Amino acid sequence: MSTPTLKIENLHVAIEGKEIVKGFNLEINGGEIHAVMGPNGTGKSTLASALMGHPKYEITEGTVTFEGQDLLEMEVDERARAGLFLAMQYPSEISGVTNADFLRTAINARREEGDEIPLMKFIKTLDKKMDTLDMGEEFAQRYLNEGFSGGEKKRNEILQLMMLEPKLAILDEIDSGLDIDALKVVAKGVNEMRSPNFGCLIITHYQRMLNYIKPDKVHVMMQGRIVKSGGPELAERLEAEGYDGLKKELGIEDETVNQEA
C-alpha cells in the first residue's frame, strides 16, 4: 500500500470574495498526526471545508495533492472515495436514516459494485467499534445525529472514522464541548486508527485534546497561514502562555475575528 500524502502549497481560500486562508503550506504523510492550532477567526475551519470541497469556499490560488492526485479537481464524493474524511465541528442531523444504514451505504459507496460488505461482517465490526467508544447498541438504530447531545455527535463522527477507515482524516474541533470522559473516549478511537497507512490533521483551539492524542507536529495558524511549527511542546507553550506571547514574538497584530473562518 502506498503511503498517503496530503501536500498543500500556497493555498488561498475566499468566501464571497473575502480572502480567509492566505498562503497555507502543509504536508502530512501516512503515520503522522498533525495539529493546527490558532485563535478564532484565523481560517482553520475554512481550511477544512475547502479541502473537502465545500462549494461555498473558493480556491483562488495554490495547489493541493493527495497521493499525487490533484485534490482540487475532484468532486466531494471523489475525495471521500479517494480516502479523505472530515469530522465536522457541527455534524448534520438526518431524520429517517439510521446510523447503521448510513454507515453501510457509505462503506459500500467506496467499494466496487459486487464487492459490498457482507451484512454479518458489517454488524460485527459495527458492534466492536461502538463498544470501543462506549456507545450502546441502540445507537445503531437511532437516526443520524437526531436528538444527539454534543458529545454523542462527536463520538458518532469518530465511529464513522473507524468504520470507513480513511487514508487521511481531518478532525475539525472534534474536542469542542466535550467533557473529560468523552474526550478520552474520542481520543481512544483516534489512537486506534494510528498506522503507517493513516494520516490525521487535528484542528483545535486548545492543548487538552493533545494530552490524549500525541501529535507528531504542531502548527500555529494566524492570519490565514501557518506562522510557527514545532513538536508537542509548542502546544504546551500555547496552553501556558496563550497566543498573545507568540503574536508579540512574531510581530503579529491582532486580527479581526471572522466568524465564518
C-alpha positions in Angstrom: 0.0 0.0 0.0 1.2 3.5 -0.8 1.8 6.0 1.9 -0.9 8.6 1.9 0.4 12.1 1.5 -1.5 15.4 1.6 0.5 18.3 0.2 -0.8 21.8 0.4 1.1 24.6 -1.3 0.4 28.3 -1.1 -3.3 27.7 -0.7 -5.6 30.8 -0.7 -9.3 30.4 0.0 -12.0 33.1 -0.2 -15.6 33.3 1.0 -17.9 35.7 -1.0 -14.8 37.5 -2.3 -13.1 37.9 1.1 -9.8 36.0 1.4 -9.6 33.9 4.6 -6.8 31.4 4.0 -3.7 33.3 2.8 -0.8 31.2 1.6 -1.2 28.0 3.6 1.5 25.3 3.3 1.5 21.8 4.9 2.5 18.3 4.2 1.2 15.2 6.0 2.5 11.7 5.4 1.0 8.4 6.4 1.6 7.5 10.1 1.7 11.2 11.1 -0.7 13.2 13.2 -0.5 17.0 12.8 -2.3 19.6 14.9 -3.2 23.0 13.6 -4.0 25.4 16.5 -4.9 29.1 16.5 -7.3 31.7 17.8 -10.9 32.1 16.5 -11.2 33.5 13.0 -7.8 32.5 11.7 -9.2 30.3 8.9 -8.9 26.8 10.5 -12.4 25.6 9.7 -12.3 27.3 6.3 -9.3 25.3 5.5 -11.0 22.0 6.5 -14.1 22.8 4.5 -12.1 23.9 1.4 -10.1 20.7 1.5 -13.2 18.6 1.5 -14.7 20.6 -1.4 -17.5 22.6 0.1 -18.8 24.8 -2.8 -19.1 27.9 -0.5 -15.3 28.2 -0.4 -13.4 29.4 -3.5 -9.8 28.3 -4.0 -8.2 31.4 -5.6 -4.6 30.2 -5.6 -2.3 27.3 -4.7 -2.3 23.5 -5.1 -3.4 20.5 -3.1 -2.4 17.0 -3.9 -3.4 13.7 -2.3 -1.4 10.7 -3.1 -0.1 12.6 -6.1 -3.5 13.4 -7.4 -4.9 16.9 -7.8 -7.4 17.1 -5.0 -8.9 20.3 -6.2 -10.0 18.7 -9.4 -12.1 16.1 -7.6 -15.8 16.3 -6.7 -16.7 15.9 -3.0 -17.7 12.3 -3.4 -14.5 11.6 -5.3 -12.4 13.0 -2.4 -14.2 10.7 0.0 -13.7 7.7 -2.2 -10.0 8.5 -2.5 -9.7 8.2 1.2 -10.3 11.7 2.6 -12.5 12.1 5.7 -13.8 15.2 7.5 -15.2 15.1 11.0 -17.2 18.2 11.2 -17.4 20.7 14.0 -21.2 20.7 13.7 -22.4 17.4 12.3 -25.7 17.4 10.5 -28.9 15.7 11.7 -30.6 13.4 9.1 -34.1 12.2 10.1 -35.2 8.9 8.8 -31.7 7.5 8.2 -30.3 5.2 10.9 -26.6 5.2 11.8 -26.3 1.7 10.7 -27.9 2.3 7.3 -25.8 5.4 6.7 -22.6 3.7 7.6 -23.2 0.6 5.5 -24.2 2.8 2.5 -21.1 5.0 3.0 -18.8 1.9 3.2 -20.3 0.3 0.1 -20.0 3.6 -1.9 -16.3 3.3 -1.6 -16.2 -0.4 -2.8 -16.6 -1.8 -6.3 -20.1 -3.0 -7.4 -20.4 -6.6 -6.4 -17.9 -6.2 -3.5 -20.3 -4.8 -0.9 -19.5 -5.5 2.7 -21.3 -8.7 3.9 -24.1 -7.9 6.4 -22.8 -10.0 9.2 -19.3 -8.7 8.9 -20.7 -5.2 9.0 -22.7 -5.8 12.1 -19.8 -7.5 13.9 -17.5 -4.7 13.0 -20.0 -2.0 14.0 -20.7 -3.7 17.4 -16.9 -3.8 18.1 -16.3 -0.2 17.2 -19.3 1.0 19.2 -18.1 -0.9 22.2 -14.7 0.8 21.9 -16.4 4.1 22.0 -18.7 3.2 24.9 -21.8 3.6 22.6 -24.8 1.4 23.4 -26.3 -0.9 20.9 -29.3 1.5 20.4 -27.0 4.0 18.6 -27.0 1.8 15.5 -30.8 2.3 15.0 -31.1 5.9 16.0 -31.5 8.4 13.3 -28.2 10.1 12.3 -27.3 12.6 15.0 -31.0 13.4 15.6 -31.5 14.3 19.2 -27.9 13.5 20.0 -26.1 15.5 22.6 -22.9 17.3 21.5 -20.7 14.6 23.0 -22.8 11.9 21.3 -22.4 13.6 17.9 -18.6 13.7 18.3 -18.5 10.1 19.2 -20.6 9.3 16.2 -18.1 11.2 14.0 -15.3 9.0 15.4 -17.4 5.9 14.9 -17.8 6.9 11.2 -14.0 7.4 11.1 -13.3 4.0 12.5 -15.8 2.2 10.2 -14.8 4.0 7.0 -11.0 3.6 7.6 -9.9 6.6 5.5 -6.3 7.3 4.5 -6.4 10.8 5.9 -8.8 12.3 8.4 -9.4 16.0 9.1 -10.9 16.5 12.6 -12.3 19.9 12.9 -12.6 20.9 16.6 -13.7 17.4 17.5 -13.0 18.3 21.1 -15.4 21.2 21.2 -17.9 20.9 24.0 -16.6 17.6 25.3 -16.1 16.8 29.0 -13.0 14.9 30.0 -14.6 11.4 29.9 -16.0 12.0 26.4 -12.7 13.5 25.3 -10.8 10.4 26.4 -13.2 8.1 24.5 -12.9 10.2 21.3 -9.1 10.1 21.7 -9.1 6.4 22.2 -10.9 5.9 18.9 -8.4 8.1 17.0 -5.4 6.5 18.6 -6.8 3.1 17.5 -6.6 4.3 13.9 -2.8 5.0 14.1 -0.9 3.2 11.4 1.5 3.8 8.5 -1.5 4.0 6.2 -3.4 6.6 8.1 -2.6 10.3 8.5 -4.5 12.8 10.6 -5.0 16.6 10.8 -6.5 17.8 14.1 -7.8 21.4 14.1 -8.2 22.7 17.7 -8.1 25.8 19.9 -6.8 24.0 22.9 -4.0 21.8 24.0 -6.2 19.5 26.1 -7.1 17.2 23.2 -3.4 16.8 22.5 -2.9 15.4 26.0 -4.6 12.3 24.8 -3.7 12.2 21.1 0.0 12.9 20.9 0.8 14.8 17.6 4.0 14.5 15.7 3.9 18.1 14.7 2.0 21.2 15.9 1.4 24.2 13.7 0.1 27.6 14.7 -2.3 29.3 12.3 -2.8 33.1 12.3 -3.9 35.5 9.6 -4.8 32.6 7.3 -1.4 30.8 7.3 1.0 28.8 9.4 3.2 31.2 11.4 5.1 28.6 13.5 5.6 24.9 13.7 7.1 22.6 16.3 6.6 19.5 18.3 4.1 18.8 21.1 6.0 21.3 23.3 4.6 24.1 21.2 1.1 23.2 22.2 2.1 23.1 25.8 3.6 26.6 25.5 0.4 28.0 24.0 -1.6 26.4 26.8 0.6 28.1 29.4 1.1 31.5 27.7 -1.8 31.9 25.3 -1.5 33.2 21.8 -0.5 36.8 22.8 3.1 35.9 23.6 3.6 34.3 20.2 1.9 37.2 18.4 4.4 39.6 20.1 7.3 37.3 19.3 6.4 37.2 15.7 5.3 40.8 15.4 1.7 39.9 14.5 -1.0 42.4 15.2 -4.4 41.4 16.5 -6.6 40.3 13.7 -10.3 40.9 13.2 -12.2 37.7 14.0 -14.2 36.3 11.1 -17.0 34.1 12.4 -17.0 32.2 9.1 -13.4 31.1 9.5 
